[in-house]
Amino acid sequence: MKPIITRQLVYTFSIVLLAAFLSACGSNPATSTVRAQPTTATTPTQAAPTGTTFRQLTGSNFTILYPVNWKTSHMSQPFKQSGDNTQTQTENIYAFVAQDNLTGLHIVRNGDEQAVGGMINVLLGGTFTCNTGDTSVPSQVTVGGVIWSQADIVCIVASSYYEVRELVNGSPHYGQTVIMYGAYQQVGNGAVVPDFIHVDNTYFKPMLASFKFN
């Protein structure tokens, strides 16, 4: 399999999905920053299929439900689009991270991803070797009533396979939106970290089912 080519970006600070894990492995700690919290509904919503309690978040032209015990963060930053030396726009990155600090979902609004998996290193907060994952995953999926391109990617994190699912939608009205979510592909017996299939059915699918542009 050919490696995924990732886009190299320099952020004033990054949303680090694996910060706690990488720190424990001896990586340099991320610079401490103040992160603005997105708007959230005050009343949790009970998700019947899984029994997990979800809360609504209102972001930049979208709403989504997320598990109430997951951490959220939001970063806004200006950037110039590729090939455009004059136009500056604001990119918004929303992170939803599970208590294990390893499992999570990110939404990038008004971004500028140029290739599949182009934001993985930025969102995971490190440099990883990634390849095309499950090729049986449909190349398109409908979320929030609109069609998204979809890809499955597998990265090597701490000598283990970490699976990432990426959805991309380009709209003349809303601009580019990237949804990227991931978890370890497999875990050993007795592990406290859930595997991708379990997390996908319990958390990611209900989150995607609740996503709507507004």
Legacy VTK file of the C-alpha trace (Angstrom):
# vtk DataFile Version 3.0
C-alpha trace
ASCII
DATASET POLYDATA
POINTS 214 float
0.000 0.000 0.000
1.234 3.507 -0.767
1.636 5.815 2.228
-0.897 8.600 2.663
0.701 11.973 1.900
-0.200 14.361 4.691
-0.446 18.144 4.436
2.106 19.949 6.612
0.548 22.845 8.527
1.823 25.205 11.214
-0.815 26.080 13.816
-0.552 28.515 16.669
-1.690 25.562 18.732
-3.089 22.126 17.923
-5.955 19.982 19.126
-4.158 16.895 20.352
-6.254 13.745 20.372
-3.405 11.574 21.631
-1.709 14.082 23.951
-1.931 12.065 27.133
-0.863 8.851 25.440
2.090 10.421 23.605
3.229 12.175 26.762
3.272 8.860 28.583
5.412 7.464 25.777
7.977 10.215 26.233
6.931 12.704 23.551
7.328 16.395 24.144
4.265 17.841 25.880
2.017 20.150 23.894
2.134 23.839 24.650
-0.578 24.782 27.119
-3.258 26.964 25.570
-6.656 28.363 26.459
-9.341 26.780 24.324
-12.764 28.329 23.854
-15.663 25.984 24.547
-18.343 25.698 21.836
-21.983 26.377 22.594
-23.715 23.362 24.154
-27.321 22.659 25.025
-28.137 22.619 28.722
-30.366 19.544 28.571
-28.733 16.189 27.671
-30.469 14.015 25.100
-30.844 10.294 25.699
-29.825 8.159 22.708
-32.138 5.137 22.658
-30.049 2.767 20.482
-27.016 2.653 22.815
-28.292 3.999 26.141
-25.486 6.573 26.071
-26.401 10.099 27.097
-25.612 12.724 24.484
-25.555 16.521 24.557
-26.011 18.862 21.617
-23.247 21.167 20.418
-23.859 24.096 18.073
-20.818 24.953 15.989
-20.065 26.961 12.862
-23.157 26.281 10.724
-23.770 22.816 12.175
-25.150 20.918 15.156
-24.119 17.513 16.493
-24.754 15.323 19.532
-21.768 14.047 21.517
-21.381 11.868 24.640
-21.733 13.958 27.794
-18.588 12.493 29.371
-16.365 13.349 26.388
-14.154 16.434 26.441
-14.762 19.133 23.839
-12.570 21.921 22.515
-12.717 24.505 19.737
-9.994 26.345 17.857
-10.419 29.161 15.312
-7.554 30.421 13.185
-7.074 32.399 9.973
-5.284 30.823 7.014
-4.805 31.360 3.300
-6.167 28.842 0.861
-3.750 26.837 -1.242
-2.855 28.676 -4.429
-4.423 31.904 -3.170
-2.015 34.540 -1.875
-4.624 37.143 -1.047
-7.739 35.513 0.398
-7.755 34.751 4.123
-10.512 32.763 5.781
-11.202 31.344 9.228
-10.847 27.637 9.910
-12.745 26.163 12.860
-11.669 22.864 14.430
-13.903 21.081 16.941
-12.653 18.122 18.970
-14.654 15.518 20.897
-12.324 13.243 22.874
-13.244 10.230 24.998
-12.051 9.773 28.564
-9.259 7.453 27.397
-7.693 10.391 25.471
-7.223 7.996 22.551
-10.651 7.848 20.950
-12.302 10.853 19.350
-13.988 12.731 16.544
-12.921 16.001 14.937
-14.838 18.403 12.716
-12.955 20.938 10.580
-15.101 23.722 9.127
-13.918 25.927 6.251
-10.661 24.029 5.982
-8.421 23.442 2.976
-7.567 19.747 2.840
-6.009 18.866 -0.498
-5.612 15.073 -0.208
-7.214 12.134 1.610
-5.855 12.026 5.147
-4.197 15.403 4.755
-5.072 16.524 8.277
-4.330 13.347 10.223
-0.952 14.393 11.596
-2.280 17.794 12.610
-5.341 16.436 14.361
-3.500 13.606 16.092
-0.743 15.946 17.187
2.226 14.014 15.808
3.814 12.475 12.712
2.554 8.998 11.870
2.865 6.496 9.038
-0.585 6.001 7.506
-1.893 3.839 4.678
-5.187 3.136 2.957
-7.345 1.018 5.256
-10.497 -1.018 4.584
-11.152 -0.674 0.843
-14.640 -2.162 1.277
-15.772 1.057 2.981
-18.081 2.895 0.527
-16.440 5.879 -1.170
-19.555 7.977 -0.497
-21.928 8.247 2.455
-24.946 10.423 3.280
-24.724 12.379 6.530
-27.075 15.197 7.475
-28.952 14.827 4.200
-25.893 15.543 2.017
-23.365 13.297 0.272
-19.787 13.077 1.601
-16.730 11.369 0.176
-15.447 8.729 2.598
-12.136 6.951 3.175
-10.751 4.512 5.717
-7.141 5.036 6.840
-4.922 3.027 9.186
-1.997 4.636 11.014
0.756 3.123 13.155
0.566 4.659 16.640
2.844 3.255 19.360
3.367 0.092 17.272
-0.398 -0.523 17.072
-2.944 0.015 14.309
-5.138 3.087 14.768
-8.097 3.270 12.382
-9.361 6.609 11.096
-12.518 7.221 9.067
-12.586 10.480 7.109
-15.587 12.227 5.540
-15.246 15.293 3.307
-17.971 17.557 1.925
-17.484 20.608 -0.264
-20.418 23.014 -0.480
-20.699 26.401 -2.231
-22.747 27.593 0.747
-20.913 26.018 3.706
-17.420 25.600 2.277
-15.319 22.524 2.996
-16.140 20.356 6.007
-14.038 17.421 7.178
-15.221 14.909 9.789
-12.481 12.599 11.030
-12.868 10.014 13.769
-10.726 7.193 15.042
-9.846 4.538 17.605
-7.474 1.611 17.915
-8.357 -1.040 15.353
-7.953 -3.939 17.780
-7.199 -4.187 21.478
-6.064 -7.085 23.646
-8.135 -8.990 26.183
-8.824 -6.944 29.292
-7.872 -3.647 27.648
-9.681 -0.574 28.956
-9.507 1.123 25.545
-12.375 0.109 23.208
-11.700 -1.045 19.639
-12.840 0.848 16.545
-15.876 -1.325 15.759
-17.222 -0.986 19.310
-16.677 2.779 19.411
-18.124 3.196 15.924
-21.381 1.441 16.841
-21.691 3.001 20.303
-20.595 6.587 19.675
-19.541 7.530 16.148
-22.631 6.324 14.289
-25.081 8.123 16.645
-22.942 11.272 16.387
-22.967 11.176 12.583
-26.708 10.432 12.545
-27.288 13.621 14.573
-25.069 15.900 12.434
-26.892 18.641 10.533
-25.852 21.783 8.689
-27.806 24.919 9.616
LINES 1 215
214 0 1 2 3 4 5 6 7 8 9 10 11 12 13 14 15 16 17 18 19 20 21 22 23 24 25 26 27 28 29 30 31 32 33 34 35 36 37 38 39 40 41 42 43 44 45 46 47 48 49 50 51 52 53 54 55 56 57 58 59 60 61 62 63 64 65 66 67 68 69 70 71 72 73 74 75 76 77 78 79 80 81 82 83 84 85 86 87 88 89 90 91 92 93 94 95 96 97 98 99 100 101 102 103 104 105 106 107 108 109 110 111 112 113 114 115 116 117 118 119 120 121 122 123 124 125 126 127 128 129 130 131 132 133 134 135 136 137 138 139 140 141 142 143 144 145 146 147 148 149 150 151 152 153 154 155 156 157 158 159 160 161 162 163 164 165 166 167 168 169 170 171 172 173 174 175 176 177 178 179 180 181 182 183 184 185 186 187 188 189 190 191 192 193 194 195 196 197 198 199 200 201 202 203 204 205 206 207 208 209 210 211 212 213
